[in-house]
């Protein structure tokens, strides 16, 4: 079980998701911004290695406007060596890398233009992971999309659109249960139709389920992962006290986290902490899970 966090590290003094306005796009601005983002990504990965955090989700803003028609610059060629170097570092230390496009990426939209924009954005994400030279365990996770008044039809449309994607994109995708529309059971149906693994989000399952226990739901999702896909991926968070239902916690609650570990002890997986204070909670999670036999530390990963 590798533990990680998404996109931003608040300890290293930089961010890897710099962007700019579309109206101010120039190739020179793109090169400068991507260079800054890659510099920071390198610092974050080095921090993670030094602290035993072996999972990281790369920001979708790594290369701003990469999938937009305005970008005709060969960013792939310009940054190929930098990306390959970062990928070698991640592989050497057995880090699990992933990406997660935003909510506007919707494969099953009835609007063909939305699908085409989503396909282009997913192609960009796959290019980043391919240029890094990462194994197929480096995944792009996304939600199924919208219901549009007919959930069975929306699920079938996702599977049809999935088959329309380029093979390089399809082989890296995974679907994730959400907190309102598509729960674990729905995602398992998508998995059967599209042959795509299911990321289990424990907090979303708490909010949207059919009565399945956490351990059973996770085990069902884990069965959708083939050996080549790597260990199952799991997202963990909890409810922020006093906030609207569905708001992620500001910091990890150790007792809640340990209950989650006990409930899932029969399944091995890699864990992404979707908690607001990022690496601070991830480090506390390592301490809370110190006696869990599934936990992989930095020393074990590099040995």
Secondary structure as GFF3:
##gff-version 3
##sequence-region A 1 303
A	DSSP	beta_strand	3	6	.	.	.	ID=ss1
A	DSSP	three_ten_helix	22	24	.	.	.	ID=ss2
A	DSSP	alpha_helix	27	51	.	.	.	ID=ss3
A	DSSP	beta_strand	55	58	.	.	.	ID=ss4
A	DSSP	three_ten_helix	60	63	.	.	.	ID=ss5
A	DSSP	alpha_helix	75	78	.	.	.	ID=ss6
A	DSSP	alpha_helix	80	92	.	.	.	ID=ss7
A	DSSP	beta_strand	96	99	.	.	.	ID=ss8
A	DSSP	alpha_helix	112	131	.	.	.	ID=ss9
A	DSSP	beta_strand	139	143	.	.	.	ID=ss10
A	DSSP	alpha_helix	151	164	.	.	.	ID=ss11
A	DSSP	alpha_helix	167	170	.	.	.	ID=ss12
A	DSSP	beta_strand	173	176	.	.	.	ID=ss13
A	DSSP	alpha_helix	184	194	.	.	.	ID=ss14
A	DSSP	beta_strand	197	201	.	.	.	ID=ss15
A	DSSP	alpha_helix	202	207	.	.	.	ID=ss16
A	DSSP	alpha_helix	214	222	.	.	.	ID=ss17
A	DSSP	three_ten_helix	227	229	.	.	.	ID=ss18
A	DSSP	beta_strand	233	236	.	.	.	ID=ss19
A	DSSP	alpha_helix	254	263	.	.	.	ID=ss20
A	DSSP	beta_strand	270	273	.	.	.	ID=ss21
A	DSSP	alpha_helix	279	288	.	.	.	ID=ss22
A	DSSP	alpha_helix	298	302	.	.	.	ID=ss23
###
